[in-house]
Amino acid sequence: MEGKSALQMFNIEVEFQRREDGGLRARCEAVPGFCLSHSDPQTVISDVPAVLGTILTGMLGKHVVVSKLPDIAEALGLNDAPELPAYICNQNYIGRHSAK
């Protein structure tokens, strides 16, 4: 299969911390410079993939797409499973880029 490149994937664990004002902070020790913080927790959660993608694209020199790894309840179609607030547990994201 000439012209096709293998897709490389990697796990990115993001730590979420609740702020005293009710906001949220996101950090990832493996990605230097990644730290998001906002008074609106949903803003932080929704910005994580794009910001990680931008930083990792610069670090790796390849376009990186980041998305939240689905929870097992999502994968099993258990829509009534309660979604925990981000600050209760770390969340995993998956990064992808072509090997070429």
C-alpha positions as CSV (number, residue, x, y, z in Angstrom):
1,M,0.0,0.0,0.0
2,E,2.2,2.8,-1.2
3,G,1.3,6.3,-0.3
4,K,-0.5,5.3,2.8
5,S,1.1,6.0,6.2
6,A,0.4,4.2,9.4
7,L,-1.6,6.0,12.0
8,Q,0.2,6.5,15.3
9,M,-1.9,6.8,18.5
10,F,-0.9,7.7,22.0
11,N,-2.7,8.2,25.4
12,I,-2.7,11.5,27.1
13,E,-3.9,11.7,30.7
14,V,-5.2,15.0,31.8
15,E,-5.6,15.9,35.5
16,F,-8.5,18.2,36.4
17,Q,-8.6,20.2,39.6
18,R,-11.5,22.1,41.0
19,R,-10.7,25.8,41.7
20,E,-11.9,27.5,44.9
21,D,-14.2,29.8,42.9
22,G,-15.9,26.8,41.3
23,G,-13.9,26.9,38.1
24,L,-11.7,24.2,36.7
25,R,-8.0,23.7,36.0
26,A,-6.5,21.1,33.6
27,R,-2.9,20.0,33.5
28,C,-0.9,17.2,31.8
29,E,2.6,16.5,33.2
30,A,3.6,14.8,29.9
31,V,2.9,17.9,27.8
32,P,5.1,20.9,28.8
33,G,3.2,24.1,28.8
34,F,-0.3,22.6,28.9
35,C,-2.3,24.2,31.6
36,L,-5.9,25.5,31.2
37,S,-7.9,27.3,33.8
38,H,-11.3,29.1,33.7
39,S,-14.1,30.1,35.9
40,D,-16.5,28.0,33.7
41,P,-15.6,24.3,33.9
42,Q,-17.3,23.5,30.6
43,T,-15.0,26.0,28.8
44,V,-11.9,24.2,30.1
45,I,-13.3,20.7,29.2
46,S,-14.2,21.8,25.7
47,D,-10.9,23.5,25.1
48,V,-8.7,20.6,26.1
49,P,-8.6,18.7,22.7
50,A,-7.8,21.7,20.6
51,V,-5.1,23.1,22.9
52,L,-3.4,19.7,23.3
53,G,-3.5,19.2,19.5
54,T,-1.9,22.6,18.9
55,I,0.9,22.0,21.4
56,L,1.6,18.5,20.3
57,T,1.6,19.5,16.6
58,G,4.3,22.0,17.4
59,M,6.3,19.5,19.5
60,L,6.1,16.6,17.0
61,G,6.1,18.6,13.8
62,K,3.1,16.6,12.5
63,H,-0.6,17.5,12.6
64,V,-2.0,15.9,15.8
65,V,-5.7,15.4,16.4
66,V,-6.8,14.9,20.0
67,S,-10.1,13.6,21.2
68,K,-11.5,12.4,24.5
69,L,-11.3,8.7,24.9
70,P,-14.9,7.3,25.3
71,D,-15.9,6.1,28.7
72,I,-16.9,2.4,28.9
73,A,-20.5,3.4,29.6
74,E,-20.5,5.4,26.4
75,A,-19.0,2.5,24.4
76,L,-21.7,0.1,25.8
77,G,-24.4,2.6,25.0
78,L,-25.4,3.1,28.7
79,N,-26.7,6.6,28.2
80,D,-28.3,6.7,31.6
81,A,-24.9,6.3,33.4
82,P,-24.1,9.4,35.4
83,E,-21.3,11.5,34.1
84,L,-18.8,12.4,36.8
85,P,-17.7,16.0,37.0
86,A,-14.2,16.3,35.4
87,Y,-12.6,17.4,38.7
88,I,-13.5,14.0,40.4
89,C,-11.3,12.0,38.1
90,N,-8.6,12.3,35.5
91,Q,-9.7,11.9,31.9
92,N,-7.9,10.2,29.1
93,Y,-7.6,11.6,25.6
94,I,-6.1,10.0,22.5
95,G,-3.8,11.7,20.1
96,R,-3.4,10.6,16.5
97,H,-1.0,11.5,13.7
98,S,0.3,9.9,10.6
99,A,3.7,8.2,10.8
100,K,5.0,10.1,7.7
